[in-house]
Amino acid sequence: MSMTRSLILGLTLALAVVWLAATGIVRTVFVHEIDEIIGDTLAKSAYRIMPLVIHAVSTQDKGDSEESDDGPVELDDDLVHLNFGLDGFLAFQVSAPDGRVMLQSHDAALYAFPDMHRPGLNHSGDLISFTLADRPSGLTLTVIEPEGHRAEAIREATMAMLLPLALMIPLMAGAVLWLARRAVGPVQDLRQSIATRGGQNLTPVDDPGLPSELRAIAQSVDRLLDRLRGAMAAERVFAANAAHEMRTPIAGALAQTQRLIAELPAGAGRDRATEVEGTLHRLGRLTEKLLQLSRAEAAGGVPAQRQNMSPVVDMVLRDLGAGRGRVSVSDQLNQDLMVTMDADDFAICLRNLLENALLHGVGAVDLVIGADWTVHVINGGPVVPLDGLTDRFARGDTRADGAGLGLAIVDMVMRQAGGALDLASPATGRGDGFEAVLRLP
């Protein structure tokens, strides 16, 4: 997971957890406070209603005592006005000492009054009630607050605290994303800069604009690149010196062997000298391939500008000597072959492919410069298995001379130059043969 995504998820989750915890704490405090407010309201209402109740009951008893025994007394005018003023907010009922309901509000039947008659504030589930007892008359007044109002108030308060969270989460995620990208941007730039370094690009990565925390990393990478540049330069010097030192004695030995063959009469001695000549030729080719491989591994660098490779193609064709007559050239590009690649590296790749085609192929060899900036070398012959063919010292089913390094060298050089080597067998549009394609940078 990326650093930016980790920051967004972590900070957003932390904000949500803190907000939910704060909502839970505030909700608990709010429930406690609203219960205190409701209890205080119930108590004040009970003390206000009780004198009116006592007056109504005493007046009813004087007027018609039998009617008061048969059921609840009727509300007088004061209680009627009070009752309608409390409609939907408070409900009350008055009980005689024997538990008989003497008086109640018109909506009291809608609510379940508690059975207990303990004076004071009482909680029964979600129901809050206040009971007031009048000792002289023996009457007990119970006032309740319909639970729907309390639950609705708690629910609305909770939603009022949770709704901002739904808005804050996307806003917080966007803010963290913006800040994280600004903070992580230099890290991404440094990562991208280091990722582009390699055999083709050994330029320093240190940038004065980097944060101080990243400068140490960039400077360490630059020191490593300096050592790598030094090692590669030493290897290139060694390869050049080895080419000079090895080719000269091999060429001298080959010349002496050829002169000896010319001087010896036909017979066993001359045959052995001829074998030595063939061995020296193979040694010379192997030395050249090893030096090419050393050059490819040293990988000098890619030119900043494109170079014209058309003269290089002509030069390689001239150097093929006797095999040049088997090569058929087709230029579909119809312009100069401009490539961002070292001319020597391109010559090594093209020469190796043409030599392989001439050595291992059957019949003519087609050299096609495609309109899509590719170079195709196609030869006839049986189908060749492609697995591992670009590995070092890997060879197909052939008895021809070779060290198995040609395709490995071409593949390495093309990858280091930013191009690619593609192989196909059978060749495109044919039932047999072999095709190598240089996808030029």
N, C-alpha and C positions, 0 to 999 in steps of 0.2 A: 504494500500500500504506500502511496506517495506521502510525502511530508505534508503537502497541502490538504489532502483528504483527511489525514490523521488529525490535523489541527482543527479542521471544520467539524468533524464528528466529535472530537473530544470536547471542544469548547461549547458546541451547541448542546451536547448531552449534559455537560456540567451546568450550563445555564438552565436547562429544563429541570434538572434534579433540584437545583437550588430554588427555582421558582415554585416548583410543586411543594417542596418542604416549607417554604415561606407561606404558600397558600394554606397548607394544612395547619400551620401555627396560627395564622390570622383567623382561619375558620373556627378553630377551637376557642380563641379569645372572643370572637364575635358571638359564638353560641352562648358562652358564659355571660357576656354583657347583655345580650338580648334577653336571656332568662332573668337576669336581675331587673331589667326594665319592665318585663312583663309581670314579674312578681310584685314590683312596686306599684304598677298600675292596678293590678288586681286588689291589692291591699287598700289602696286609696278608694277604689270603686266600692269595695265592701263596706268600708266605714261611711261612705256617703249614702249607700243604699239602705243600710241597716235601720236608721231612724225612720225612713219612709216605710219600710216593711213593718216595723213595730206599730207605726201609726195606722197603717192599712189593716193589720190584723186586729188591733184593738177596736177600730171602728167597725169592722165587719162583725166582731163578736157581740158588740153591743146591739147592732142592728138585727142580726138574725143568727143566733148561735147554732141552730140546727143546720143551716146551710153550710156553715163552716165545718161542721162535722162530716158532712157528706162528701166533701171534695175540696180542692184548692179554692182559696178565696179569690175574688176578682181584684184586679189591680185598680187602684184609685187613679184619679187624673194625674197626680204627680208621677206615679210609677209608670203610667202609660206613656207619658212623654219621655221619661228616662229610659224606658224599655226600648222604644223605637230609636232613641238616640244611640243605644248600644247594639242595635241590630247588626249581626254579622261580625261583631268585634268581641263582645262579652255576652255570656249567658249566666243566669243565676237561678237558684232555687232555694226555698226556705223550708226547713224541716222542723216538725214539732219534736218534743223530747222523746216521743215514742217512735220516731222515724217517719211519721206520716208527712207527706209533702203538703205544706200549707200554701205555698205561693211559688210561682216560677215564671220566668220570662216565656214569651210565646214560642220561642224557638228552642227552649230547653230540651224538648223531646228529641231533638236531632243529635244530641250529644250524650255520651255515657258519663254521668257524674260518678265520682268515686264514692265507694260505700263508707269509707272512713269519715269520721266527724272530728278528727283531731284538729284543733284550732291552729291557724298559721298556714304557711306556704307548703304545699305538697306537690311532689312530682310522681305521676303514675304513667310510666312509659313516656310517650310524647305529650301527654296532657299535663298542664300546669293549672293548679287550682289554689284558691285561698279560702279558708273557712274561718268564719267569725261567729263566736257564740255569745248570746246575750243572756246572762245569768238570771236577771229578774223575770224575763218572759220565758226562758228556756228554749228560745228559738235559735236555730243554727242556720246561718247564711253561707252558702258555698257559691263562689264566683269562679268561672272557668274562662280561659281564653281558647277559642277554637284552634285546634292544632294546625289547621291548614294555613293560617296566617304566619305562624312561626316558621313552619317548614318552607313556605314560599319565600319568606324573607331570607332564610339561610341559603336556600337554593339560588336566589337572585344574587346574593352577595358572593357566593362561591363562583358563580358563572362570571360575575364582574371581575373576579380576580384571575380566572382561567382564560378568558377571552384574550387579554393582552398577550398571554403566552403563545397563543396560536399565531398572533401577528409578529411576536418577537422572534420566534424560531426562524422563519425565513429571512427576516431582517438581519438577525444575528449571523445566520449562515452566509448571507451575502457580504456582510461587513468583514467576517473572518476570512472569507475567500479573497476579498480585495486586499486585506492586510497581509494575508499569508502569501499571496502572489508577489506583493511588493517585497516582503521579507525574504522569501525563498527565491526570488528572481535571480539575485547574484549567484546563488548555489546552482540553479539550473544553467546559467550562462557558463559557469566554471565547468560543470559536468559536460556540457556540450563542447566546450573548448578542448577539454582533455580527451573526449571521445574521438575528436577529429585528428588527434595526434597519432602518428605512426611512422612507418618507414618513408611515407611520402611527405609528411609534414612534421618537422621537428622544431618549429618556431616556438618561442617562449609563450607561456599562458598567463604570466603575471600581468595584471592590469592595475594601474594606479587607482581606478575607480572601484576596486573590490573592497568590501568591508575588511576591517582589520582581522576579524576572525578567520577569513578565508585567505588572506595574504600569505600566511605561513604555509598553507597547503599548496598554493600556486608556486611559491618559491621552491618548495621541496620538489615539485614536479619539474620545474625548470632545471634544477640541479641534476635530476635524473636524466632529463633530455640532453643536457650538456654532456654527461658521461656517455649516453647512447650515441650522440653525434661523433664523439671522439672515437668510440669503439668501431662504429661503422666506417669512419674515415680511415682508420688503421687497417680495417679489413679490405677496403677498396684498394689501398696502397699495396697491401700484401698480394691481392689478386693480380694487380697490374705487374708487380715485380715477378710473381710466379709465372705469369704468362710469358714474360720476356726470358726468364731463366730456363723454363721447361721447353719452350718451343725451339729454342736455338739448338740444344744438344740433340733433340729428337730429329730435327731437320738435318743436322749434320750426320747423325747415324744413318738416317734414311738415304742421304746422298752417297755416303760411303758404301752402303749396302747395294744400291743400284749400280754404282761403278764396279763393285766386286762381281755382281751378276754379269755385267757386260764383259768382264775380263775372264771369267771362268768358262771352261768348255762345258758342253752339255754333259750332264751326269748327276751323280748324287750330290756333289758339292754345290752345284748350281741350284738344284732343287731346294736344298736346305737354305741357301741364301735367299731364294724367292720366298720361302716361308717366313724368314726373318723380316723381309720387306713388308709382307702382309701384316705381320705382327706390329711393326713400327707404324704402319698406316693406322691400324686400329688404336694403337696407343696414342697417336696424334689426335685422332677424332675424340677418344675418351678424354684426353687432356683438355681439348677445346670445350667439350660439354661440361666438364667439372669446373672450368674457369667461368663458363657462362652461368652455371649454377651458383658459383660463389658471387658473381656479380649480381645475380637476381636476389640472393639473400642479403647482400649489402645494400641494395635498393637506394640509389642515390637520391632521387627526388623527381617530382613532376614539374615540367616547365610551367611558368605562369601563363604563357601564351601558346596558342596552337602553332604547330609546325607542319610544313608541307612534307608529306611522306611519299609523294609520287616519285621523286628522284630516288628514294630509298628502294622502292619496288623495282625500278629499273636496274639499280645497282645489284640487288640480290639476284635478279634474273641473269644478269651478266656473269655473276660469280658462280652460277650453277654449272657452267661449262657444258659438258656433253649432255647433261640432262635438260638443258634449256629447250631443246627441240621438242621435248615431250609436253611442255607446259603451254596450255592455251589460255590466253588472258582475255577477260571480258570486263570492260569498265562500264558499269551502269550508272555511275555517279556523274560522269561527264563534267567533272571539275577537279581542281586540285584536292588531294586527300589531306585535309587539314585536321591534325589530331593533337590533342593535349597529351603528348607522350614523348619521351626521349627517343631520338632517332636511332641510337644504337640498340635500345631495348626493342623497338619495333622491328629492326632488321634481324635481331636474334630470333624473335617470335616467327616472323615470316620465313626465314631461312630454315628453321627447324621443321616447320610444317611442310614446306616444299621438299626438304630432304626425306622426311618420313614418307611422303606420298610417292616420291620417285623410288625409294628403296623398297617399300613394302607393297606398293600398289601395282595394279596391272593396267597396262595401256597408258593412254594419255591422262594428264593431270590438268584439271580445270582450276584456274585462279580467277575468281569472280569478285570484283569490287562492287558491293551492293549499293543501291541508292539510299539505304538506311544507315550508311556509314559502318558497314561491316565488311570483312574480308573472308571469303569462303575458299577453302582449298579442298577439292574433291578428287578422289581417285577411285578407280575400279578395283574389284577384288572381292573375296568372300566377306560375309558379314562378320564383324569383330565384336566380341563381348566388351562392353564399356566399363564394367565394374572395376574400379581400382586402376584404370588405365593411366590416370594422371599421377599415380604414386611413383616415387623414385624407384628406378630399376625395374619397373613393371613393364612387361612386354606381352604382346599378343602372341597368337599361334603362328610364328614365323621363324624361318631359319636364316633370314638375312642378318647381316652384321648390324650391331647396334648395342648401346649400353642401357636403353630403357630410361633415358633422362630427358629426351627431347620434349615430350608433352608435359612432364613435370616442370621443366624450365619455363615453357610457354605459359602454363597455368599460373605459376608463381609471379612471373613478370606482369601478366595482365591484371591479376588481382591487385598487385601493388600499384599499378598505374591507374586503377579505378575502372578498368574494363573487365572483360570476362572471356573465358574460353569455353565454347559449347562444342560437344562432340555428338555425332549422330552416325549410326550404322544400322541399317543401310542408309545411304545418302538420301537427302530430300528428293522426292519424286522418282526414286529408283528402287529396284528390288535388291540391289547389292551395293558394294562399295563402302567407302568411308568418307565422312565429311567433318572438317574442323572449321569452326567459325570464330573469328576474332571480333568481339564486340568492342569497338574502339571507344575510348573516353573522349 
